[in-house]
Amino acid sequence: MTRADGGRRHKRASWITAWFAIDAVVALAPPIYWAADGQTAPILGVPAAVFYFVAVAVCITASIAAAYTAEARNGEAN
């Protein structure tokens, strides 16, 4: 049986996999207690929970961009 990619195997960099795993843990386990306890100090003038979600969004966006760039360098991105 032949492979659709011409027999080539693409190996994803381990740092990309680790970064996405960290993103998943951080995004799926937010500190909800920050919003519930009502005694949070603002970070840069923004409530801590809002700052957390913005920081997570930036981190996930950066990981997607880094993964795309790494794959583009290897000629794997379309």
Beta strands, then each sheet from edge to edge (+ up, - down):
end
